[in-house]
Amino acid sequence: MPTPTLIVWGPNDHYMPEKSARAYLRDLPDAELHLLGGGHWLLETHLDDVVAFMRDFLGRVHAA
C-alpha cells in the first residue's frame, strides 16, 4: 500500500521550479500534487490555500 502523500507547490519558484515537484511523482506516482500560483515562499503568499489542501488531505487519509 503506497504512503499517502500530498505535494503543494509554488511552480514560480526559481530555486525549485515545477519540474522539481513533478520529479516526486516519478517515485510517488500515487501522490496528490497541487500547483498554486506562488513561488518559494508559498506559505507566505498562499497560506489559506495550503491549509485547505492539508485539512482536506488529512481528513481523507485519517478517515480511511
Contacts in CASP RR format, 6 or more apart in sequence:
PFRMAT RR
TARGET T0000
AUTHOR 0000-0000-0000
METHOD contacts of the structure
MODEL  1
MPTPTLIVWGPNDHYMPEKSARAYLRDLPDAELHLLGGGHWLLETHLDDV
VAFMRDFLGRVHAA
2 28 0 8 1.000
2 29 0 8 1.000
2 30 0 8 1.000
3 28 0 8 1.000
4 30 0 8 1.000
4 32 0 8 1.000
4 57 0 8 1.000
4 61 0 8 1.000
5 24 0 8 1.000
5 28 0 8 1.000
5 30 0 8 1.000
5 31 0 8 1.000
5 32 0 8 1.000
6 31 0 8 1.000
6 32 0 8 1.000
6 34 0 8 1.000
6 53 0 8 1.000
6 54 0 8 1.000
6 57 0 8 1.000
7 21 0 8 1.000
7 24 0 8 1.000
7 25 0 8 1.000
7 28 0 8 1.000
7 31 0 8 1.000
7 32 0 8 1.000
7 33 0 8 1.000
7 34 0 8 1.000
8 34 0 8 1.000
8 36 0 8 1.000
8 42 0 8 1.000
8 49 0 8 1.000
8 50 0 8 1.000
8 53 0 8 1.000
8 54 0 8 1.000
9 16 0 8 1.000
9 18 0 8 1.000
9 20 0 8 1.000
9 21 0 8 1.000
9 33 0 8 1.000
9 34 0 8 1.000
9 35 0 8 1.000
9 36 0 8 1.000
9 42 0 8 1.000
10 18 0 8 1.000
10 21 0 8 1.000
10 35 0 8 1.000
10 36 0 8 1.000
10 37 0 8 1.000
10 38 0 8 1.000
10 39 0 8 1.000
10 40 0 8 1.000
10 42 0 8 1.000
10 46 0 8 1.000
11 17 0 8 1.000
11 18 0 8 1.000
11 21 0 8 1.000
11 35 0 8 1.000
11 36 0 8 1.000
11 37 0 8 1.000
11 38 0 8 1.000
11 39 0 8 1.000
12 37 0 8 1.000
12 38 0 8 1.000
12 39 0 8 1.000
13 20 0 8 1.000
13 38 0 8 1.000
13 39 0 8 1.000
13 40 0 8 1.000
13 42 0 8 1.000
14 39 0 8 1.000
14 40 0 8 1.000
15 40 0 8 1.000
16 40 0 8 1.000
18 35 0 8 1.000
21 33 0 8 1.000
21 35 0 8 1.000
22 33 0 8 1.000
24 31 0 8 1.000
24 33 0 8 1.000
25 31 0 8 1.000
25 33 0 8 1.000
32 57 0 8 1.000
34 53 0 8 1.000
36 42 0 8 1.000
36 46 0 8 1.000
36 49 0 8 1.000
36 50 0 8 1.000
37 46 0 8 1.000
38 45 0 8 1.000
38 46 0 8 1.000
39 45 0 8 1.000
42 50 0 8 1.000
43 50 0 8 1.000
END
